[in-house]
Amino acid sequence: MILGLVQHNYKLYNARYETINGVKRLVTALIRIYPTKEDLQNDTNPLKTYSLNVEYDGTGNIRSYTCTEYR
C-alpha cells in the first residue's frame, strides 16, 4: 500500500518498550494507516493495521525489524 510506504496519515498504537543498557527501546506497536488527515485525527476509516516488531542484540543494536499486516 503506497500510503504506508510514503508515511502519510499513520498513527502508532499500543507501543511497548524494553530497557536495554539503560535506554528504552521500542519493541512492539500497532500502526494504522488512514486515507485522510481527518480520519487519522478522528481515528475513523483505517485502511490497514500493521504489527511492528523489533528485536535487539545485547548492546541495543537492531537485530531484526518487521512490519506485517495485522488481522
mmCIF file as Biopython writes it, N, C-alpha, C and O atoms, coordinates in Angstrom:
data_model
#
loop_
_atom_site.group_PDB
_atom_site.id
_atom_site.type_symbol
_atom_site.label_atom_id
_atom_site.label_alt_id
_atom_site.label_comp_id
_atom_site.label_asym_id
_atom_site.label_entity_id
_atom_site.label_seq_id
_atom_site.pdbx_PDB_ins_code
_atom_site.Cartn_x
_atom_site.Cartn_y
_atom_site.Cartn_z
_atom_site.occupancy
_atom_site.B_iso_or_equiv
_atom_site.auth_seq_id
_atom_site.auth_asym_id
_atom_site.pdbx_PDB_model_num
ATOM 1   N N  . MET A ? 1  ? 0.844   -1.168 0.000  1.0 0.0 1  A 1 
ATOM 2   C CA . MET A ? 1  ? 0.000   0.000  0.000  1.0 0.0 1  A 1 
ATOM 3   C C  . MET A ? 1  ? 0.895   1.238  0.000  1.0 0.0 1  A 1 
ATOM 4   O O  . MET A ? 1  ? 1.696   1.420  0.917  1.0 0.0 1  A 1 
ATOM 5   N N  . ILE A ? 2  ? 0.770   2.066  -0.990 1.0 0.0 2  A 1 
ATOM 6   C CA . ILE A ? 2  ? 1.648   3.223  -1.167 1.0 0.0 2  A 1 
ATOM 7   C C  . ILE A ? 2  ? 1.525   4.228  -0.031 1.0 0.0 2  A 1 
ATOM 8   O O  . ILE A ? 2  ? 2.522   4.853  0.331  1.0 0.0 2  A 1 
ATOM 9   N N  . LEU A ? 3  ? 0.336   4.408  0.546  1.0 0.0 3  A 1 
ATOM 10  C CA . LEU A ? 3  ? 0.193   5.373  1.637  1.0 0.0 3  A 1 
ATOM 11  C C  . LEU A ? 3  ? 1.116   5.017  2.798  1.0 0.0 3  A 1 
ATOM 12  O O  . LEU A ? 3  ? 1.733   5.899  3.394  1.0 0.0 3  A 1 
ATOM 13  N N  . GLY A ? 4  ? 1.211   3.740  3.116  1.0 0.0 4  A 1 
ATOM 14  C CA . GLY A ? 4  ? 2.095   3.316  4.191  1.0 0.0 4  A 1 
ATOM 15  C C  . GLY A ? 4  ? 3.550   3.527  3.856  1.0 0.0 4  A 1 
ATOM 16  O O  . GLY A ? 4  ? 4.346   3.892  4.720  1.0 0.0 4  A 1 
ATOM 17  N N  . LEU A ? 5  ? 3.902   3.300  2.608  1.0 0.0 5  A 1 
ATOM 18  C CA . LEU A ? 5  ? 5.301   3.415  2.219  1.0 0.0 5  A 1 
ATOM 19  C C  . LEU A ? 5  ? 5.804   4.845  2.251  1.0 0.0 5  A 1 
ATOM 20  O O  . LEU A ? 5  ? 6.978   5.081  2.536  1.0 0.0 5  A 1 
ATOM 21  N N  . VAL A ? 6  ? 4.937   5.804  1.963  1.0 0.0 6  A 1 
ATOM 22  C CA . VAL A ? 6  ? 5.363   7.203  1.980  1.0 0.0 6  A 1 
ATOM 23  C C  . VAL A ? 6  ? 5.056   7.867  3.322  1.0 0.0 6  A 1 
ATOM 24  O O  . VAL A ? 6  ? 5.292   9.063  3.495  1.0 0.0 6  A 1 
ATOM 25  N N  . GLN A ? 7  ? 4.541   7.109  4.246  1.0 0.0 7  A 1 
ATOM 26  C CA . GLN A ? 7  ? 4.287   7.538  5.618  1.0 0.0 7  A 1 
ATOM 27  C C  . GLN A ? 7  ? 3.342   8.728  5.733  1.0 0.0 7  A 1 
ATOM 28  O O  . GLN A ? 7  ? 3.624   9.679  6.461  1.0 0.0 7  A 1 
ATOM 29  N N  . HIS A ? 8  ? 2.238   8.677  5.025  1.0 0.0 8  A 1 
ATOM 30  C CA . HIS A ? 8  ? 1.196   9.678  5.159  1.0 0.0 8  A 1 
ATOM 31  C C  . HIS A ? 8  ? 0.080   9.132  6.035  1.0 0.0 8  A 1 
ATOM 32  O O  . HIS A ? 8  ? -0.325  7.980  5.885  1.0 0.0 8  A 1 
ATOM 33  N N  . ASN A ? 9  ? -0.411  9.948  6.941  1.0 0.0 9  A 1 
ATOM 34  C CA . ASN A ? 9  ? -1.596  9.630  7.738  1.0 0.0 9  A 1 
ATOM 35  C C  . ASN A ? 9  ? -1.496  8.282  8.456  1.0 0.0 9  A 1 
ATOM 36  O O  . ASN A ? 9  ? -2.313  7.388  8.237  1.0 0.0 9  A 1 
ATOM 37  N N  . TYR A ? 10 ? -0.503  8.155  9.298  1.0 0.0 10 A 1 
ATOM 38  C CA . TYR A ? 10 ? -0.402  6.932  10.086 1.0 0.0 10 A 1 
ATOM 39  C C  . TYR A ? 10 ? -0.219  7.279  11.549 1.0 0.0 10 A 1 
ATOM 40  O O  . TYR A ? 10 ? 0.253   8.362  11.896 1.0 0.0 10 A 1 
ATOM 41  N N  . LYS A ? 11 ? -0.606  6.330  12.407 1.0 0.0 11 A 1 
ATOM 42  C CA . LYS A ? 11 ? -0.522  6.536  13.847 1.0 0.0 11 A 1 
ATOM 43  C C  . LYS A ? 11 ? -0.017  5.257  14.508 1.0 0.0 11 A 1 
ATOM 44  O O  . LYS A ? 11 ? -0.412  4.153  14.133 1.0 0.0 11 A 1 
ATOM 45  N N  . LEU A ? 12 ? 0.848   5.420  15.482 1.0 0.0 12 A 1 
ATOM 46  C CA . LEU A ? 12 ? 1.410   4.311  16.257 1.0 0.0 12 A 1 
ATOM 47  C C  . LEU A ? 12 ? 0.534   4.088  17.489 1.0 0.0 12 A 1 
ATOM 48  O O  . LEU A ? 12 ? 0.196   5.043  18.188 1.0 0.0 12 A 1 
ATOM 49  N N  . TYR A ? 13 ? 0.165   2.833  17.759 1.0 0.0 13 A 1 
ATOM 50  C CA . TYR A ? 13 ? -0.682  2.469  18.900 1.0 0.0 13 A 1 
ATOM 51  C C  . TYR A ? 13 ? -0.025  1.375  19.727 1.0 0.0 13 A 1 
ATOM 52  O O  . TYR A ? 13 ? 0.843   0.652  19.239 1.0 0.0 13 A 1 
ATOM 53  N N  . ASN A ? 14 ? -0.442  1.261  20.967 1.0 0.0 14 A 1 
ATOM 54  C CA . ASN A ? 14 ? -0.047  0.141  21.832 1.0 0.0 14 A 1 
ATOM 55  C C  . ASN A ? 14 ? 1.458   -0.113 21.812 1.0 0.0 14 A 1 
ATOM 56  O O  . ASN A ? 14 ? 1.899   -1.261 21.759 1.0 0.0 14 A 1 
ATOM 57  N N  . ALA A ? 15 ? 2.231   0.946  21.855 1.0 0.0 15 A 1 
ATOM 58  C CA . ALA A ? 15 ? 3.684   0.804  21.845 1.0 0.0 15 A 1 
ATOM 59  C C  . ALA A ? 15 ? 4.166   0.189  23.155 1.0 0.0 15 A 1 
ATOM 60  O O  . ALA A ? 15 ? 3.716   0.566  24.237 1.0 0.0 15 A 1 
ATOM 61  N N  . ARG A ? 16 ? 5.084   -0.762 23.038 1.0 0.0 16 A 1 
ATOM 62  C CA . ARG A ? 16 ? 5.701   -1.391 24.210 1.0 0.0 16 A 1 
ATOM 63  C C  . ARG A ? 16 ? 7.206   -1.205 24.100 1.0 0.0 16 A 1 
ATOM 64  O O  . ARG A ? 16 ? 7.793   -1.405 23.037 1.0 0.0 16 A 1 
ATOM 65  N N  . TYR A ? 17 ? 7.815   -0.824 25.199 1.0 0.0 17 A 1 
ATOM 66  C CA . TYR A ? 17 ? 9.245   -0.549 25.224 1.0 0.0 17 A 1 
ATOM 67  C C  . TYR A ? 17 ? 9.943   -1.495 26.182 1.0 0.0 17 A 1 
ATOM 68  O O  . TYR A ? 17 ? 9.331   -2.022 27.111 1.0 0.0 17 A 1 
ATOM 69  N N  . GLU A ? 18 ? 11.224  -1.704 25.950 1.0 0.0 18 A 1 
ATOM 70  C CA . GLU A ? 18 ? 12.073  -2.533 26.784 1.0 0.0 18 A 1 
ATOM 71  C C  . GLU A ? 18 ? 13.343  -1.736 27.080 1.0 0.0 18 A 1 
ATOM 72  O O  . GLU A ? 18 ? 13.861  -1.049 26.199 1.0 0.0 18 A 1 
ATOM 73  N N  . THR A ? 19 ? 13.838  -1.821 28.291 1.0 0.0 19 A 1 
ATOM 74  C CA . THR A ? 19 ? 15.065  -1.113 28.631 1.0 0.0 19 A 1 
ATOM 75  C C  . THR A ? 19 ? 16.265  -2.016 28.357 1.0 0.0 19 A 1 
ATOM 76  O O  . THR A ? 19 ? 16.361  -3.119 28.896 1.0 0.0 19 A 1 
ATOM 77  N N  . ILE A ? 20 ? 17.177  -1.536 27.513 1.0 0.0 20 A 1 
ATOM 78  C CA . ILE A ? 20 ? 18.398  -2.268 27.164 1.0 0.0 20 A 1 
ATOM 79  C C  . ILE A ? 20 ? 19.572  -1.346 27.456 1.0 0.0 20 A 1 
ATOM 80  O O  . ILE A ? 20 ? 19.682  -0.267 26.875 1.0 0.0 20 A 1 
ATOM 81  N N  . ASN A ? 21 ? 20.429  -1.767 28.342 1.0 0.0 21 A 1 
ATOM 82  C CA . ASN A ? 21 ? 21.586  -0.945 28.745 1.0 0.0 21 A 1 
ATOM 83  C C  . ASN A ? 21 ? 21.166  0.449  29.187 1.0 0.0 21 A 1 
ATOM 84  O O  . ASN A ? 21 ? 21.832  1.434  28.867 1.0 0.0 21 A 1 
ATOM 85  N N  . GLY A ? 22 ? 20.059  0.532  29.923 1.0 0.0 22 A 1 
ATOM 86  C CA . GLY A ? 22 ? 19.601  1.801  30.463 1.0 0.0 22 A 1 
ATOM 87  C C  . GLY A ? 22 ? 18.855  2.689  29.490 1.0 0.0 22 A 1 
ATOM 88  O O  . GLY A ? 22 ? 18.498  3.815  29.835 1.0 0.0 22 A 1 
ATOM 89  N N  . VAL A ? 23 ? 18.610  2.206  28.273 1.0 0.0 23 A 1 
ATOM 90  C CA . VAL A ? 23 ? 17.909  3.003  27.260 1.0 0.0 23 A 1 
ATOM 91  C C  . VAL A ? 23 ? 16.616  2.295  26.871 1.0 0.0 23 A 1 
ATOM 92  O O  . VAL A ? 23 ? 16.630  1.106  26.552 1.0 0.0 23 A 1 
ATOM 93  N N  . LYS A ? 24 ? 15.489  3.027  26.897 1.0 0.0 24 A 1 
ATOM 94  C CA . LYS A ? 24 ? 14.218  2.440  26.464 1.0 0.0 24 A 1 
ATOM 95  C C  . LYS A ? 24 ? 14.211  2.317  24.946 1.0 0.0 24 A 1 
ATOM 96  O O  . LYS A ? 24 ? 14.515  3.271  24.229 1.0 0.0 24 A 1 
ATOM 97  N N  . ARG A ? 25 ? 13.858  1.126  24.470 1.0 0.0 25 A 1 
ATOM 98  C CA . ARG A ? 25 ? 13.803  0.838  23.027 1.0 0.0 25 A 1 
ATOM 99  C C  . ARG A ? 25 ? 12.420  0.317  22.664 1.0 0.0 25 A 1 
ATOM 100 O O  . ARG A ? 25 ? 11.840  -0.484 23.398 1.0 0.0 25 A 1 
ATOM 101 N N  . LEU A ? 26 ? 11.892  0.774  21.528 1.0 0.0 26 A 1 
ATOM 102 C CA . LEU A ? 26 ? 10.607  0.303  21.033 1.0 0.0 26 A 1 
ATOM 103 C C  . LEU A ? 26 ? 10.725  -1.167 20.642 1.0 0.0 26 A 1 
ATOM 104 O O  . LEU A ? 26 ? 11.632  -1.546 19.900 1.0 0.0 26 A 1 
ATOM 105 N N  . VAL A ? 27 ? 9.795   -2.001 21.149 1.0 0.0 27 A 1 
ATOM 106 C CA . VAL A ? 27 ? 9.826   -3.440 20.866 1.0 0.0 27 A 1 
ATOM 107 C C  . VAL A ? 27 ? 8.650   -3.857 19.983 1.0 0.0 27 A 1 
ATOM 108 O O  . VAL A ? 27 ? 8.838   -4.568 18.996 1.0 0.0 27 A 1 
ATOM 109 N N  . THR A ? 28 ? 7.455   -3.423 20.328 1.0 0.0 28 A 1 
ATOM 110 C CA . THR A ? 28 ? 6.274   -3.755 19.525 1.0 0.0 28 A 1 
ATOM 111 C C  . THR A ? 28 ? 5.335   -2.553 19.468 1.0 0.0 28 A 1 
ATOM 112 O O  . THR A ? 28 ? 5.353   -1.690 20.346 1.0 0.0 28 A 1 
ATOM 113 N N  . ALA A ? 29 ? 4.527   -2.517 18.432 1.0 0.0 29 A 1 
ATOM 114 C CA . ALA A ? 29 ? 3.493   -1.491 18.298 1.0 0.0 29 A 1 
ATOM 115 C C  . ALA A ? 29 ? 2.556   -1.888 17.169 1.0 0.0 29 A 1 
ATOM 116 O O  . ALA A ? 29 ? 2.875   -2.745 16.345 1.0 0.0 29 A 1 
ATOM 117 N N  . LEU A ? 30 ? 1.407   -1.255 17.149 1.0 0.0 30 A 1 
ATOM 118 C CA . LEU A ? 30 ? 0.494   -1.366 16.016 1.0 0.0 30 A 1 
ATOM 119 C C  . LEU A ? 30 ? 0.531   -0.041 15.274 1.0 0.0 30 A 1 
ATOM 120 O O  . LEU A ? 30 ? 0.653   1.021  15.884 1.0 0.0 30 A 1 
ATOM 121 N N  . ILE A ? 31 ? 0.425   -0.113 13.960 1.0 0.0 31 A 1 
ATOM 122 C CA . ILE A ? 31 ? 0.419   1.079  13.113 1.0 0.0 31 A 1 
ATOM 123 C C  . ILE A ? 31 ? -0.851  1.044  12.276 1.0 0.0 31 A 1 
ATOM 124 O O  . ILE A ? 31 ? -1.143  0.042  11.625 1.0 0.0 31 A 1 
ATOM 125 N N  . ARG A ? 32 ? -1.597  2.126  12.293 1.0 0.0 32 A 1 
ATOM 126 C CA . ARG A ? 32 ? -2.782  2.232  11.444 1.0 0.0 32 A 1 
ATOM 127 C C  . ARG A ? 32 ? -2.550  3.288  10.377 1.0 0.0 32 A 1 
ATOM 128 O O  . ARG A ? 32 ? -1.999  4.355  10.648 1.0 0.0 32 A 1 
ATOM 129 N N  . ILE A ? 33 ? -2.979  2.975  9.158  1.0 0.0 33 A 1 
ATOM 130 C CA . ILE A ? 33 ? -2.875  3.873  8.016  1.0 0.0 33 A 1 
ATOM 131 C C  . ILE A ? 33 ? -4.276  4.395  7.705  1.0 0.0 33 A 1 
ATOM 132 O O  . ILE A ? 33 ? -5.235  3.625  7.653  1.0 0.0 33 A 1 
ATOM 133 N N  . TYR A ? 34 ? -4.389  5.691  7.500  1.0 0.0 34 A 1 
ATOM 134 C CA . TYR A ? 34 ? -5.682  6.331  7.242  1.0 0.0 34 A 1 
ATOM 135 C C  . TYR A ? 34 ? -5.675  7.028  5.876  1.0 0.0 34 A 1 
ATOM 136 O O  . TYR A ? 34 ? -4.624  7.471  5.413  1.0 0.0 34 A 1 
ATOM 137 N N  . PRO A ? 35 ? -6.851  7.126  5.227  1.0 0.0 35 A 1 
ATOM 138 C CA . PRO A ? 35 ? -6.899  7.772  3.911  1.0 0.0 35 A 1 
ATOM 139 C C  . PRO A ? 35 ? -6.735  9.288  3.970  1.0 0.0 35 A 1 
ATOM 140 O O  . PRO A ? 35 ? -6.244  9.890  3.015  1.0 0.0 35 A 1 
ATOM 141 N N  . THR A ? 36 ? -7.139  9.915  5.077  1.0 0.0 36 A 1 
ATOM 142 C CA . THR A ? 36 ? -7.058  11.378 5.163  1.0 0.0 36 A 1 
ATOM 143 C C  . THR A ? 36 ? -6.567  11.816 6.539  1.0 0.0 36 A 1 
ATOM 144 O O  . THR A ? 36 ? -6.576  11.035 7.491  1.0 0.0 36 A 1 
ATOM 145 N N  . LYS A ? 37 ? -6.146  13.057 6.630  1.0 0.0 37 A 1 
ATOM 146 C CA . LYS A ? 37 ? -5.722  13.639 7.906  1.0 0.0 37 A 1 
ATOM 147 C C  . LYS A ? 37 ? -6.886  13.646 8.896  1.0 0.0 37 A 1 
ATOM 148 O O  . LYS A ? 37 ? -6.694  13.383 10.083 1.0 0.0 37 A 1 
ATOM 149 N N  . GLU A ? 38 ? -8.074  13.941 8.416  1.0 0.0 38 A 1 
ATOM 150 C CA . GLU A ? 38 ? -9.253  13.997 9.275  1.0 0.0 38 A 1 
ATOM 151 C C  . GLU A ? 38 ? -9.584  12.618 9.854  1.0 0.0 38 A 1 
ATOM 152 O O  . GLU A ? 38 ? -9.945  12.501 11.025 1.0 0.0 38 A 1 
ATOM 153 N N  . ASP A ? 39 ? -9.460  11.581 9.028  1.0 0.0 39 A 1 
ATOM 154 C CA . ASP A ? 39 ? -9.684  10.217 9.523  1.0 0.0 39 A 1 
ATOM 155 C C  . ASP A ? 39 ? -8.676  9.869  10.606 1.0 0.0 39 A 1 
ATOM 156 O O  . ASP A ? 39 ? -9.031  9.254  11.612 1.0 0.0 39 A 1 
ATOM 157 N N  . LEU A ? 40 ? -7.443  10.251 10.412 1.0 0.0 40 A 1 
ATOM 158 C CA . LEU A ? 40 ? -6.418  9.999  11.420 1.0 0.0 40 A 1 
ATOM 159 C C  . LEU A ? 40 ? -6.769  10.715 12.720 1.0 0.0 40 A 1 
ATOM 160 O O  . LEU A ? 40 ? -6.723  10.111 13.792 1.0 0.0 40 A 1 
ATOM 161 N N  . GLN A ? 41 ? -7.115  11.983 12.635 1.0 0.0 41 A 1 
ATOM 162 C CA . GLN A ? 41 ? -7.434  12.773 13.826 1.0 0.0 41 A 1 
ATOM 163 C C  . GLN A ? 41 ? -8.655  12.220 14.568 1.0 0.0 41 A 1 
ATOM 164 O O  . GLN A ? 41 ? -8.719  12.284 15.796 1.0 0.0 41 A 1 
ATOM 165 N N  . ASN A ? 42 ? -9.617  11.680 13.825 1.0 0.0 42 A 1 
ATOM 166 C CA . ASN A ? 42 ? -10.840 11.134 14.428 1.0 0.0 42 A 1 
ATOM 167 C C  . ASN A ? 42 ? -10.770 9.631  14.669 1.0 0.0 42 A 1 
ATOM 168 O O  . ASN A ? 42 ? -11.710 9.045  15.206 1.0 0.0 42 A 1 
ATOM 169 N N  . ASP A ? 43 ? -9.671  9.007  14.279 1.0 0.0 43 A 1 
ATOM 170 C CA . ASP A ? 43 ? -9.489  7.551  14.383 1.0 0.0 43 A 1 
ATOM 171 C C  . ASP A ? 43 ? -10.652 6.809  13.725 1.0 0.0 43 A 1 
ATOM 172 O O  . ASP A ? 43 ? -11.254 5.913  14.316 1.0 0.0 43 A 1 
ATOM 173 N N  . THR A ? 44 ? -10.952 7.206  12.480 1.0 0.0 44 A 1 
ATOM 174 C CA . THR A ? 44 ? -12.030 6.573  11.720 1.0 0.0 44 A 1 
ATOM 175 C C  . THR A ? 44 ? -11.509 6.088  10.369 1.0 0.0 44 A 1 
ATOM 176 O O  . THR A ? 44 ? -10.541 6.630  9.837  1.0 0.0 44 A 1 
ATOM 177 N N  . ASN A ? 45 ? -12.151 5.081  9.831  1.0 0.0 45 A 1 
ATOM 178 C CA . ASN A ? 45 ? -11.877 4.560  8.486  1.0 0.0 45 A 1 
ATOM 179 C C  . ASN A ? 45 ? -10.429 4.135  8.239  1.0 0.0 45 A 1 
ATOM 180 O O  . ASN A ? 45 ? -9.875  4.470  7.192  1.0 0.0 45 A 1 
ATOM 181 N N  . PRO A ? 46 ? -9.797  3.409  9.164  1.0 0.0 46 A 1 
ATOM 182 C CA . PRO A ? 46 ? -8.432  2.977  8.873  1.0 0.0 46 A 1 
ATOM 183 C C  . PRO A ? 46 ? -8.411  2.059  7.651  1.0 0.0 46 A 1 
ATOM 184 O O  . PRO A ? 46 ? -9.287  1.212  7.476  1.0 0.0 46 A 1 
ATOM 185 N N  . LEU A ? 47 ? -7.390  2.246  6.811  1.0 0.0 47 A 1 
ATOM 186 C CA . LEU A ? 47 ? -7.251  1.401  5.623  1.0 0.0 47 A 1 
ATOM 187 C C  . LEU A ? 47 ? -6.643  0.055  5.969  1.0 0.0 47 A 1 
ATOM 188 O O  . LEU A ? 47 ? -7.099  -0.989 5.502  1.0 0.0 47 A 1 
ATOM 189 N N  . LYS A ? 48 ? -5.604  0.095  6.795  1.0 0.0 48 A 1 
ATOM 190 C CA . LYS A ? 48 ? -4.884  -1.122 7.181  1.0 0.0 48 A 1 
ATOM 191 C C  . LYS A ? 48 ? -4.299  -0.932 8.572  1.0 0.0 48 A 1 
ATOM 192 O O  . LYS A ? 48 ? -4.091  0.193  9.027  1.0 0.0 48 A 1 
ATOM 193 N N  . THR A ? 49 ? -4.040  -2.049 9.236  1.0 0.0 49 A 1 
ATOM 194 C CA . THR A ? 49 ? -3.319  -2.048 10.501 1.0 0.0 49 A 1 
ATOM 195 C C  . THR A ? 49 ? -2.131  -2.985 10.349 1.0 0.0 49 A 1 
ATOM 196 O O  . THR A ? 49 ? -2.252  -4.070 9.781  1.0 0.0 49 A 1 
ATOM 197 N N  . TYR A ? 50 ? -0.982  -2.555 10.863 1.0 0.0 50 A 1 
ATOM 198 C CA . TYR A ? 50 ? 0.250   -3.344 10.777 1.0 0.0 50 A 1 
ATOM 199 C C  . TYR A ? 50 ? 0.810   -3.572 12.170 1.0 0.0 50 A 1 
ATOM 200 O O  . TYR A ? 50 ? 0.618   -2.763 13.077 1.0 0.0 50 A 1 
ATOM 201 N N  . SER A ? 51 ? 1.501   -4.683 12.319 1.0 0.0 51 A 1 
ATOM 202 C CA . SER A ? 51 ? 2.162   -5.022 13.562 1.0 0.0 51 A 1 
ATOM 203 C C  . SER A ? 51 ? 3.669   -4.835 13.393 1.0 0.0 51 A 1 
ATOM 204 O O  . SER A ? 51 ? 4.287   -5.440 12.518 1.0 0.0 51 A 1 
ATOM 205 N N  . LEU A ? 52 ? 4.241   -4.001 14.232 1.0 0.0 52 A 1 
ATOM 206 C CA . LEU A ? 52 ? 5.669   -3.709 14.196 1.0 0.0 52 A 1 
ATOM 207 C C  . LEU A ? 52 ? 6.357   -4.485 15.307 1.0 0.0 52 A 1 
ATOM 208 O O  . LEU A ? 52 ? 5.907   -4.459 16.453 1.0 0.0 52 A 1 
ATOM 209 N N  . ASN A ? 53 ? 7.447   -5.176 14.979 1.0 0.0 53 A 1 
ATOM 210 C CA . ASN A ? 53 ? 8.223   -5.939 15.953 1.0 0.0 53 A 1 
ATOM 211 C C  . ASN A ? 53 ? 9.701   -5.680 15.734 1.0 0.0 53 A 1 
ATOM 212 O O  . ASN A ? 53 ? 10.202  -5.798 14.616 1.0 0.0 53 A 1 
ATOM 213 N N  . VAL A ? 54 ? 10.393  -5.328 16.803 1.0 0.0 54 A 1 
ATOM 214 C CA . VAL A ? 54 ? 11.820  -5.044 16.721 1.0 0.0 54 A 1 
ATOM 215 C C  . VAL A ? 54 ? 12.553  -5.905 17.739 1.0 0.0 54 A 1 
ATOM 216 O O  . VAL A ? 54 ? 12.158  -5.973 18.903 1.0 0.0 54 A 1 
ATOM 217 N N  . GLU A ? 55 ? 13.621  -6.563 17.297 1.0 0.0 55 A 1 
ATOM 218 C CA . GLU A ? 55 ? 14.482  -7.341 18.192 1.0 0.0 55 A 1 
ATOM 219 C C  . GLU A ? 55 ? 15.847  -6.677 18.245 1.0 0.0 55 A 1 
ATOM 220 O O  . GLU A ? 55 ? 16.354  -6.196 17.232 1.0 0.0 55 A 1 
ATOM 221 N N  . TYR A ? 56 ? 16.436  -6.654 19.428 1.0 0.0 56 A 1 
ATOM 222 C CA . TYR A ? 56 ? 17.732  -6.011 19.635 1.0 0.0 56 A 1 
ATOM 223 C C  . TYR A ? 56 ? 18.748  -7.025 20.139 1.0 0.0 56 A 1 
ATOM 224 O O  . TYR A ? 56 ? 18.384  -8.034 20.745 1.0 0.0 56 A 1 
ATOM 225 N N  . ASP A ? 57 ? 20.022  -6.751 19.885 1.0 0.0 57 A 1 
ATOM 226 C CA . ASP A ? 57 ? 21.066  -7.568 20.484 1.0 0.0 57 A 1 
ATOM 227 C C  . ASP A ? 57 ? 21.350  -7.015 21.886 1.0 0.0 57 A 1 
ATOM 228 O O  . ASP A ? 57 ? 20.707  -6.053 22.308 1.0 0.0 57 A 1 
ATOM 229 N N  . GLY A ? 58 ? 22.280  -7.595 22.593 1.0 0.0 58 A 1 
ATOM 230 C CA . GLY A ? 58 ? 22.578  -7.204 23.969 1.0 0.0 58 A 1 
ATOM 231 C C  . GLY A ? 58 ? 23.102  -5.793 24.127 1.0 0.0 58 A 1 
ATOM 232 O O  . GLY A ? 58 ? 23.050  -5.239 25.225 1.0 0.0 58 A 1 
ATOM 233 N N  . THR A ? 59 ? 23.609  -5.193 23.052 1.0 0.0 59 A 1 
ATOM 234 C CA . THR A ? 59 ? 24.137  -3.838 23.140 1.0 0.0 59 A 1 
ATOM 235 C C  . THR A ? 59 ? 23.118  -2.787 22.704 1.0 0.0 59 A 1 
ATOM 236 O O  . THR A ? 59 ? 23.395  -1.590 22.781 1.0 0.0 59 A 1 
ATOM 237 N N  . GLY A ? 60 ? 21.934  -3.225 22.245 1.0 0.0 60 A 1 
ATOM 238 C CA . GLY A ? 60 ? 20.887  -2.288 21.851 1.0 0.0 60 A 1 
ATOM 239 C C  . GLY A ? 60 ? 20.812  -2.013 20.368 1.0 0.0 60 A 1 
ATOM 240 O O  . GLY A ? 60 ? 20.034  -1.162 19.938 1.0 0.0 60 A 1 
ATOM 241 N N  . ASN A ? 61 ? 21.610  -2.719 19.571 1.0 0.0 61 A 1 
ATOM 242 C CA . ASN A ? 61 ? 21.532  -2.569 18.118 1.0 0.0 61 A 1 
ATOM 243 C C  . ASN A ? 61 ? 20.392  -3.432 17.573 1.0 0.0 61 A 1 
ATOM 244 O O  . ASN A ? 61 ? 20.135  -4.524 18.080 1.0 0.0 61 A 1 
ATOM 245 N N  . ILE A ? 62 ? 19.715  -2.938 16.546 1.0 0.0 62 A 1 
ATOM 246 C CA . ILE A ? 62 ? 18.612  -3.696 15.967 1.0 0.0 62 A 1 
ATOM 247 C C  . ILE A ? 62 ? 19.137  -4.952 15.279 1.0 0.0 62 A 1 
ATOM 248 O O  . ILE A ? 62 ? 20.035  -4.890 14.439 1.0 0.0 62 A 1 
ATOM 249 N N  . ARG A ? 63 ? 18.564  -6.079 15.649 1.0 0.0 63 A 1 
ATOM 250 C CA . ARG A ? 63 ? 18.891  -7.359 15.034 1.0 0.0 63 A 1 
ATOM 251 C C  . ARG A ? 63 ? 17.858  -7.716 13.975 1.0 0.0 63 A 1 
ATOM 252 O O  . ARG A ? 63 ? 18.191  -8.292 12.939 1.0 0.0 63 A 1 
ATOM 253 N N  . SER A ? 64 ? 16.585  -7.366 14.247 1.0 0.0 64 A 1 
ATOM 254 C CA . SER A ? 64 ? 15.501  -7.707 13.333 1.0 0.0 64 A 1 
ATOM 255 C C  . SER A ? 64 ? 14.404  -6.651 13.455 1.0 0.0 64 A 1 
ATOM 256 O O  . SER A ? 64 ? 14.077  -6.215 14.559 1.0 0.0 64 A 1 
ATOM 257 N N  . TYR A ? 65 ? 13.838  -6.242 12.321 1.0 0.0 65 A 1 
ATOM 258 C CA . TYR A ? 65 ? 12.758  -5.249 12.297 1.0 0.0 65 A 1 
ATOM 259 C C  . TYR A ? 65 ? 11.737  -5.732 11.280 1.0 0.0 65 A 1 
ATOM 260 O O  . TYR A ? 65 ? 12.041  -5.848 10.093 1.0 0.0 65 A 1 
ATOM 261 N N  . THR A ? 66 ? 10.528  -6.013 11.744 1.0 0.0 66 A 1 
ATOM 262 C CA . THR A ? 66 ? 9.488   -6.464 10.828 1.0 0.0 66 A 1 
ATOM 263 C C  . THR A ? 66 ? 8.219   -5.633 11.008 1.0 0.0 66 A 1 
ATOM 264 O O  . THR A ? 66 ? 7.903   -5.177 12.107 1.0 0.0 66 A 1 
ATOM 265 N N  . CYS A ? 67 ? 7.514   -5.452 9.916  1.0 0.0 67 A 1 
ATOM 266 C CA . CYS A ? 67 ? 6.226   -4.755 9.931  1.0 0.0 67 A 1 
ATOM 267 C C  . CYS A ? 67 ? 5.310   -5.565 9.015  1.0 0.0 67 A 1 
ATOM 268 O O  . CYS A ? 67 ? 5.474   -5.569 7.795  1.0 0.0 67 A 1 
ATOM 269 N N  . THR A ? 68 ? 4.339   -6.253 9.629  1.0 0.0 68 A 1 
ATOM 270 C CA . THR A ? 68 ? 3.464   -7.140 8.876  1.0 0.0 68 A 1 
ATOM 271 C C  . THR A ? 68 ? 2.000   -6.725 9.037  1.0 0.0 68 A 1 
ATOM 272 O O  . THR A ? 68 ? 1.630   -6.093 10.027 1.0 0.0 68 A 1 
ATOM 273 N N  . GLU A ? 69 ? 1.188   -7.081 8.071  1.0 0.0 69 A 1 
ATOM 274 C CA . GLU A ? 69 ? -0.236  -6.759 8.154  1.0 0.0 69 A 1 
ATOM 275 C C  . GLU A ? 69 ? -0.854  -7.461 9.349  1.0 0.0 69 A 1 
ATOM 276 O O  . GLU A ? 69 ? -0.616  -8.645 9.585  1.0 0.0 69 A 1 
ATOM 277 N N  . TYR A ? 70 ? -1.648  -6.718 10.095 1.0 0.0 70 A 1 
ATOM 278 C CA . TYR A ? 70 ? -2.304  -7.208 11.307 1.0 0.0 70 A 1 
ATOM 279 C C  . TYR A ? 70 ? -3.736  -7.551 10.970 1.0 0.0 70 A 1 
ATOM 280 O O  . TYR A ? 70 ? -4.393  -6.809 10.240 1.0 0.0 70 A 1 
ATOM 281 N N  . ARG A ? 71 ? -4.231  -8.656 11.483 1.0 0.0 71 A 1 
ATOM 282 C CA . ARG A ? 71 ? -5.602  -9.090 11.154 1.0 0.0 71 A 1 
ATOM 283 C C  . ARG A ? 71 ? -6.612  -8.472 12.055 1.0 0.0 71 A 1 
ATOM 284 O O  . ARG A ? 71 ? -7.807  -8.731 11.913 1.0 0.0 71 A 1 
#
